């Protein structure tokens, strides 16, 4: 297996991949954290005979980049997932696993050497596949009821400053009027419409239910990480509206 990127330090071939379905090509760049106690353990799981999970790349804390699956193939990193009206995110994405113990094993900030490598790799993938800024996503965006990664400590603003992804300055978390579990009515319906317009799997029911709360948590982790509570305060809603209005093709 030859590396797809000149940035790759080492190829560790994983057996866990198959053909991309229905002629799909990468249009999403999906970022994860490994959520395991060490990078070595994560690499073994992603490339070992057992496990049936993989990604195209893994980035160690010291900045080393491993390629596990050819980009032309469908890696098994997203699981049951959905974005912007379509499922099978695996078939239309490139997956990058970023070594970090995650929320279950001592979640911590991402080292500068690692972030520099992630940014370079993201820039390379986005350029070669013409991936749109709004399609550089977190695992939690496409599977909000199951996943939290790469989490609220991941600096999406640094990626954006380097030309990767979609971002706006987050509006401050505020008091005052907000939407939360059990609320219903037109304001909830309008908020759900904004989530759905951005790409989240969101029914527009007018009732702030568990699915709406999980989508709110995912959105906050990615775009308004100063307060991740699943409550749609005006800071959350304003940030979401700013993102949408910066993409005329969506709103």
Secondary structure by P-SEA (a helix, b strand, c coil): cccccccccccccccccccccccccccbbbbbbcccccaaaaaaaaccccccccccccccccbbbbbcccccccccccccccccccccccccbbbbbccccccccccccccaaaaaaaaaaaaaaaaaaccccccccccccccccccccccccccaaaaaaacccccccccccccccccccccccaaaaaaaaaaaaacccccccccccaaaaaaaaaaaaccccccccccccaaaaaaaaaaaaaccccc
